[in-house]
């Protein structure tokens, strides 16, 4: 899967980075990763999708090779930055159709772009997006103001996450079949330890995404989410896992009831089902985006 790096300087002073295919004339697929990962973590799925699409892979603030950038600028601003980066750095792809997909946090960022830029993508597939219901968003907003949100279980768990290993092989062996990585295909876990870890000064390896940045995301939420979801006009399929956060299914039902551009389908697996079943997920994504399903 030959890819070229790109970089985009933001008005906040940090640089975001990612990868793109050499332009071939195929449609362009824009992809955003989940919290704590990076786009190339999904290499097994993306390799299959590359047969149908040129790829534009965005690594959000503090993820992959993008700068940490100091204070987290928020979900909405990261969505804006993703769109800005594509507009400025992806001019070679302007003449081909644009499609979008994203996982978890990246699925929500993609939905924000869809709501703000209704004509930019022809179709989209969101992979278990963490679409928080209004009550949860209200609680997070109050929690951000009071500081309590920093103590949510997922934020505490993220801050306590192990970030250093003696080698990539040790990381692979210790993460295999555990926690978030339970059920992952070996090639997906290898993509994580290859691309989401970096060499450390002591000769070991460490996470590219600081646990504190992962916690920042778990402690916050998007602004105007449900207003933007109501504005989406791009045909959008949400693939949600059979074993995921209960609020994901609740929110999807709410979204489909208010917006007939959105459909949903349950797939086997957990929140990272695309890492458990990369080939099958790629087939489902390509089938919907290319119009063989509705």
Rosetta blueprint (number, residue, H / E / L):
1 X L
2 X L
3 X L
4 X E
5 X E
6 X E
7 X E
8 X E
9 X E
10 X L
11 X L
12 X L
13 X L
14 X L
15 X E
16 X E
17 X E
18 X E
19 X E
20 X E
21 X L
22 X L
23 X L
24 X L
25 X L
26 X L
27 X E
28 X E
29 X E
30 X E
31 X E
32 X E
33 X L
34 X L
35 X L
36 X L
37 X L
38 X L
39 X H
40 X H
41 X H
42 X H
43 X H
44 X H
45 X H
46 X H
47 X H
48 X H
49 X H
50 X L
51 X L
52 X L
53 X E
54 X E
55 X E
56 X E
57 X E
58 X E
59 X E
60 X L
61 X L
62 X L
63 X L
64 X L
65 X L
66 X L
67 X L
68 X L
69 X L
70 X L
71 X L
72 X L
73 X L
74 X L
75 X H
76 X H
77 X H
78 X H
79 X H
80 X H
81 X H
82 X H
83 X H
84 X H
85 X H
86 X H
87 X H
88 X H
89 X H
90 X L
91 X H
92 X H
93 X H
94 X L
95 X L
96 X L
97 X L
98 X E
99 X E
100 X E
101 X E
102 X E
103 X E
104 X L
105 X H
106 X H
107 X H
108 X H
109 X H
110 X H
111 X H
112 X H
113 X H
114 X H
115 X H
116 X H
117 X L
118 X L
119 X L
120 X L
121 X L
122 X L
123 X E
124 X E
125 X E
126 X E
127 X E
128 X L
129 X L
130 X L
131 X L
132 X L
133 X L
134 X H
135 X H
136 X H
137 X H
138 X H
139 X H
140 X H
141 X H
142 X H
143 X H
144 X H
145 X H
146 X H
147 X L
148 X H
149 X H
150 X H
151 X H
152 X L
153 X H
154 X H
155 X H
156 X H
157 X H
158 X H
159 X H
160 X L
161 X L
162 X L
163 X L
164 X E
165 X E
166 X L
167 X L
168 X H
169 X H
170 X H
171 X H
172 X H
173 X H
174 X H
175 X H
176 X L
177 X L
178 X L
179 X H
180 X H
181 X H
182 X L
183 X L
184 X L
185 X L
186 X H
187 X H
188 X H
189 X H
190 X H
191 X H
192 X H
193 X H
194 X H
195 X H
196 X L
197 X E
198 X E
199 X E
200 X L
201 X L
202 X L
203 X L
204 X L
205 X E
206 X E
207 X E
208 X L
209 X L
210 X L
211 X H
212 X H
213 X H
214 X H
215 X H
216 X H
217 X H
218 X H
219 X L
220 X L
221 X L
222 X L
223 X L
224 X L
225 X H
226 X H
227 X H
228 X H
229 X H
230 X H
231 X H
232 X L
233 X L
234 X L
235 X E
236 X E
237 X E
238 X E
239 X E
240 X E
241 X E
242 X L
243 X L
244 X L
245 X L
246 X H
247 X H
248 X H
249 X H
250 X H
251 X H
252 X H
253 X H
254 X H
255 X H
256 X H
257 X H
258 X H
259 X L
260 X L
261 X L
262 X E
263 X E
264 X E
265 X E
266 X E
267 X E
268 X L
269 X L
270 X L
271 X L
272 X L
273 X H
274 X H
275 X H
276 X H
277 X L
278 X H
279 X H
280 X H
281 X H
282 X H
283 X H
284 X H
285 X H
286 X H
287 X H
288 X H
289 X H
290 X L
291 X L
292 X L
293 X L
294 X L
